[in-house]
């Protein structure tokens, strides 16, 4: 599970889910890396399950699984 937090307040700001009907699922093993683009539009997550997922950062929805 990937959770978004505010660095200023420490409060939870949302979860990244797959509720958009894109297919796929959350990572089945430990997430080993995260990256975000310079405009805070996309989040990329990599996992020990050998998948890379592209997320919409603001909505927290899965866009694509590689």
N, C-alpha and C positions, 0 to 999 in steps of 0.2 A: 504494500500500500504506500502511496506517495501522498504526503500531506503538505499543504502550503501554510507557512507561518509568517507573521509580521516580525521583522527583526527589531523594530522599535518597541512594540508592546509585548511581544512574545505570545500573542494570541493566535489561535488557529484561524486561517482564512479560507479553508476549503480542502476537499479531497479530489484527487484525480480518479475519475471513474470511466466506465465504458458504456454508459447508458444511451449512447447516440445511435445504436443499431449498426455501427460500423462492423461489428463482428470482432472476434478475438476476445481476449480476457486480460485481466491484470497479470503482471509477471508471476510466474509460478514458483520462482526462486528469488533469492535475495537480490535487491537492486544494488548494483556495484558502481554506478556512475550516473550523474545528472549534469545536464548542460542547458543553458538558456541563451537565446539570441540577444543581440544588443538592444533590440526594441521591446523586449519582454513580451513577445508575441507567441513564441513556441518554446516548449520544453522537450528535451530529448532525454529518454531514460534507457539505460542499458542494464542487463541483468545476467546473472549466472545461468539462466535458462537459455542463453544464446540468442536473445531477441533484443531488438532496439525498437522503442516506441516513440512516436511523435505525438505530442499533446498540444491542444489549444490552451495556452497558459491562463488566460482570463476565465474561460468557461470550465476548465479542468476536464475536458472531454478528449477521448482518444481520437486521433485523426487517422493514423496508419501504423501498422506493425510490420517491421522488416525482420 
